[in-house]
Amino acid sequence: MGESVSDLRREYSMSQATFYKWRFKYGDADVIVKRLKELESENARLKKMYAEERLTSQIRLEALEGKF
């Protein structure tokens, strides 16, 4: 992370205009990645909740049918 922008541009043969276009387009990628991780976490939590509720429902059905 200690390299300057001009050093990176030279290393990858990138013009200044291209660099700043990419920076404008992908500069908020950190925010997007953070939100994606939040959504994945929430999705995992909801899947777990659904599985637990489904299991509870199945147990209740079996108890009503007298299989318990």
N, C-alpha and C positions, 0 to 999 in steps of 0.2 A: 504494500500500500504506500510505500515511500517514493514511488516513481512519479515524475511529473507527467502532465498531460502530453507535453511535447515529446517526451521520451517514449511514451506509449504509442503515440501516433507514428513516430519514426519506426518503432519496432514492428508495427503491423502495417506499415505503408498506407496510412489513412490520412486523408486530407482533413484540414481543420473543420471545413463545412460538414463533412460526413460525420466526424466525431460529434459535433454539436447537434446534428440532426438525430443521431442515435441517442445522445444524452437527453434530448427533448422527448423523444419517443419512449425510451425505456428508463428514464430517470426515476419514475415512481415505482419501479419494479419491486422495491423493498416493501412498499405499502401493499402491493398486490400479493406478494408472497406471504406477508403476515396475515392478510385477510383469508387467503386460501388455507393456511394452517388452522386458523380459527374455525373455518367452515368444516374442514376435515375432522377436527376435534368434536365439533357439535354433531356432525353426522355419526361419528363413532358412538357418542353418548346416546343419540336417538336410537341407533340400531340396538344397543344394549337394552335400552328401556323397552323397545318393541319385543325383543326376545324374551325378556323377563315377563312382560304382560301376556305374551302368547303362551308361555309355559304355565303361568297361573291360570289362564283360561282353559288350557287343556286339562289341568288337574281338576278344575271345577267340573268340567264336562264328564270326566271319568267318575268323579264322586257322585254326580247326579245319576249316572247310568248304573251305579252300584258296583263298579269295577274296583273301587278303592278298598 
